[in-house]
Amino acid sequence: MNDPTCFVNMQEYYHFIYAISYMMIAEIVIWLYNFKGWIKKPQISNKDCGTLLLVIFACWSSFSISTFFRCGYITELIGEILIPHCFFYLGLFLLVLGTTLRSWAVWTLKHSFTLSVKTNSTQGLVTTGIYRYIRNPAYVGTILCLLGTAFCFRSAIAPVLVLIICFVCYGIRIQIEERALRLRFGNDFDNYCAHTWRLIPFIW
């Protein structure tokens, strides 16, 4: 991501760096906030089933793919298959929007938010704010960031692969998480699911 030649000019490169820095700072704060909130809380159960590693893989592979198809030896091999330049600005918008959405989601959950799938005796079912409409807004925010990064590098192949990876990995994560929440909250969670969307309103 530190290769300015992937961008039209240095100004666009700096804009991308600013957006990525905003995302990284927000993520560091989220990790620290999560650690501080859970270090002294009684844990009922950890039912992550390795999905935290799956999410980390999704993020790492998505960022890698976004840059991979703009590498020198790859472009020499298959040529530069680029999407229109306007997608760079769409990518910046998605990066900022995704980071903001994820931060908002975490702030709404407060200490009910966890990086791995686990439940706690003091944890309540949050149905306010953005969670009134979408059950996994933090995941939506992350996916928007990953897709936005792919758009910024403008490879025509990367966004497709990023979406496939995200929906497979996060699809598995959501299934595991919903199973744990259903065990924790029972009918309350089923009623909540009945009038909310998992990721994409009106679609899924």
C-alpha positions as CSV (number, residue, x, y, z in Angstrom):
1,M,0.0,0.0,0.0
2,N,3.0,2.3,0.1
3,D,3.5,2.3,-3.6
4,P,2.5,5.7,-5.1
5,T,2.8,4.3,-8.6
6,C,-0.6,2.5,-8.2
7,F,-2.3,5.9,-8.1
8,V,-2.7,8.7,-10.7
9,N,-0.8,11.2,-8.7
10,M,0.7,11.9,-5.3
11,Q,-2.3,13.8,-4.2
12,E,-4.5,10.8,-4.6
13,Y,-1.9,8.6,-2.9
14,Y,-2.0,10.9,0.1
15,H,-5.8,11.0,0.2
16,F,-5.7,7.2,0.3
17,I,-3.1,7.2,3.1
18,Y,-5.3,9.6,5.1
19,A,-8.3,7.3,4.7
20,I,-6.4,4.2,5.6
21,S,-4.9,6.0,8.6
22,Y,-8.4,6.9,9.8
23,M,-9.4,3.3,9.5
24,M,-6.4,2.0,11.3
25,I,-6.6,4.5,14.2
26,A,-10.3,3.6,14.7
27,E,-9.5,-0.1,14.7
28,I,-6.7,0.3,17.3
29,V,-9.1,2.2,19.5
30,I,-11.7,-0.6,19.1
31,W,-9.3,-3.3,20.0
32,L,-8.1,-1.4,23.1
33,Y,-11.7,-0.6,24.1
34,N,-12.7,-4.3,23.7
35,F,-9.7,-5.4,25.8
36,K,-10.4,-2.9,28.6
37,G,-14.1,-3.8,28.7
38,W,-13.7,-7.6,28.9
39,I,-10.6,-8.1,31.0
40,K,-12.5,-8.0,34.3
41,K,-15.9,-9.4,33.2
42,P,-17.1,-12.9,33.9
43,Q,-17.3,-14.9,30.8
44,I,-20.1,-17.4,30.3
45,S,-18.8,-19.1,27.2
46,N,-16.6,-18.6,24.2
47,K,-18.2,-20.1,21.1
48,D,-16.0,-18.4,18.5
49,C,-15.1,-21.7,16.8
50,G,-12.1,-20.0,15.2
51,T,-14.2,-17.4,13.4
52,L,-12.0,-14.5,14.7
53,L,-9.1,-16.1,12.7
54,L,-11.5,-16.3,9.7
55,V,-12.3,-12.6,10.0
56,I,-8.6,-11.8,10.3
57,F,-7.9,-13.9,7.2
58,A,-10.7,-12.1,5.3
59,C,-9.2,-8.7,6.1
60,W,-5.6,-9.7,5.4
61,S,-6.4,-11.5,2.1
62,S,-8.6,-8.7,0.9
63,F,-6.0,-6.0,1.4
64,S,-3.4,-8.3,-0.2
65,I,-5.6,-9.0,-3.2
66,S,-6.2,-5.3,-3.7
67,T,-2.5,-4.6,-4.0
68,F,-1.5,-7.8,-5.7
69,F,-3.3,-7.1,-9.0
70,R,-1.4,-3.7,-9.2
71,C,2.0,-5.3,-8.7
72,G,4.5,-4.8,-11.4
73,Y,5.1,-8.5,-12.3
74,I,1.4,-9.2,-12.3
75,T,0.5,-6.3,-14.6
76,E,3.2,-7.5,-16.9
77,L,1.7,-11.0,-16.9
78,I,-2.0,-10.2,-17.3
79,G,-2.0,-6.5,-18.1
80,E,-3.7,-3.8,-16.2
81,I,-7.4,-4.5,-16.2
82,L,-8.6,-1.3,-14.5
83,I,-12.0,0.1,-13.6
84,P,-12.8,3.8,-14.4
85,H,-11.0,6.4,-12.4
86,C,-14.2,7.6,-10.6
87,F,-14.1,4.3,-8.6
88,F,-11.0,5.7,-6.7
89,Y,-13.2,8.4,-5.2
90,L,-16.0,5.9,-4.5
91,G,-13.4,3.8,-2.7
92,L,-12.3,6.7,-0.5
93,F,-16.0,7.3,0.3
94,L,-16.5,3.7,1.2
95,L,-13.4,3.6,3.4
96,V,-14.5,6.6,5.4
97,L,-18.2,5.5,5.5
98,G,-17.2,1.9,6.6
99,T,-14.9,3.1,9.3
100,T,-17.5,5.5,10.7
101,L,-20.2,2.9,10.5
102,R,-18.0,0.3,12.3
103,S,-17.1,2.8,15.0
104,W,-20.7,3.8,15.5
105,A,-21.7,0.2,15.8
106,V,-19.1,-0.5,18.4
107,W,-20.0,2.6,20.4
108,T,-23.6,1.6,20.4
109,L,-22.8,-1.9,21.7
110,K,-20.3,-0.4,24.2
111,H,-18.8,-3.3,26.3
112,S,-21.2,-5.8,24.8
113,F,-19.0,-5.7,21.7
114,T,-16.4,-8.5,21.4
115,L,-13.9,-9.4,18.8
116,S,-14.5,-13.1,19.2
117,V,-17.9,-14.7,19.6
118,K,-18.6,-14.9,23.4
119,T,-21.3,-14.1,25.8
120,N,-21.3,-12.6,29.3
121,S,-23.7,-12.7,32.3
122,T,-24.1,-8.9,32.2
123,Q,-24.5,-8.7,28.5
124,G,-27.8,-7.4,27.1
125,L,-29.4,-7.7,23.7
126,V,-28.8,-4.3,22.0
127,T,-31.6,-3.3,19.6
128,T,-31.1,0.5,19.5
129,G,-29.4,2.8,17.1
130,I,-28.2,1.2,13.9
131,Y,-29.0,-2.2,15.4
132,R,-32.7,-1.3,15.0
133,Y,-32.3,-2.1,11.3
134,I,-29.2,-4.2,10.8
135,R,-27.9,-7.0,13.1
136,N,-24.3,-6.8,12.0
137,P,-23.4,-3.1,11.2
138,A,-19.8,-3.5,12.4
139,Y,-19.3,-6.3,9.8
140,V,-21.0,-4.1,7.1
141,G,-18.5,-1.3,8.0
142,T,-15.5,-3.7,7.6
143,I,-16.7,-5.0,4.3
144,L,-17.2,-1.5,3.0
145,C,-13.6,-0.6,4.1
146,L,-12.2,-3.7,2.3
147,L,-14.3,-3.1,-0.8
148,G,-13.3,0.6,-0.7
149,T,-9.6,-0.3,-0.6
150,A,-10.1,-2.5,-3.7
151,F,-11.8,0.3,-5.5
152,C,-9.0,2.7,-4.7
153,F,-6.5,0.5,-6.4
154,R,-8.9,0.2,-9.3
155,S,-8.2,-3.4,-10.3
156,A,-11.3,-4.9,-12.0
157,I,-10.6,-8.3,-10.5
158,A,-9.9,-7.4,-6.8
159,P,-13.4,-6.1,-5.9
160,V,-15.0,-9.3,-7.1
161,L,-12.6,-11.5,-5.1
162,V,-12.9,-9.3,-2.0
163,L,-16.7,-9.6,-2.0
164,I,-16.6,-13.3,-2.4
165,I,-14.1,-13.7,0.4
166,C,-16.1,-11.4,2.7
167,F,-19.4,-13.0,2.2
168,V,-18.0,-16.5,2.7
169,C,-16.0,-15.6,5.8
170,Y,-18.5,-13.3,7.4
171,G,-21.4,-15.6,6.4
172,I,-19.8,-18.4,8.5
173,R,-19.0,-15.9,11.3
174,I,-22.6,-14.7,11.4
175,Q,-24.0,-18.2,11.6
176,I,-21.8,-19.0,14.6
177,E,-22.6,-15.7,16.3
178,E,-26.3,-16.0,15.8
179,R,-26.2,-19.5,17.3
180,A,-24.5,-18.2,20.4
181,L,-26.9,-15.3,20.7
182,R,-29.9,-17.6,20.3
183,L,-28.6,-19.7,23.1
184,R,-28.1,-16.6,25.3
185,F,-31.3,-14.7,24.6
186,G,-33.7,-17.3,23.3
187,N,-37.0,-16.0,22.0
188,D,-35.9,-12.4,22.4
189,F,-33.2,-12.9,19.8
190,D,-35.7,-14.7,17.5
191,N,-38.1,-11.8,17.7
192,Y,-35.3,-9.3,17.1
193,C,-34.2,-11.3,13.9
194,A,-37.8,-11.2,12.6
195,H,-37.7,-7.5,11.9
196,T,-34.1,-6.8,11.2
197,W,-31.6,-7.6,8.4
198,R,-28.3,-9.4,8.7
199,L,-26.2,-7.3,6.5
200,I,-28.0,-5.7,3.6
201,P,-31.4,-4.1,4.1
202,F,-34.2,-5.6,1.9
203,I,-31.8,-8.3,0.6
204,W,-30.2,-10.3,3.5
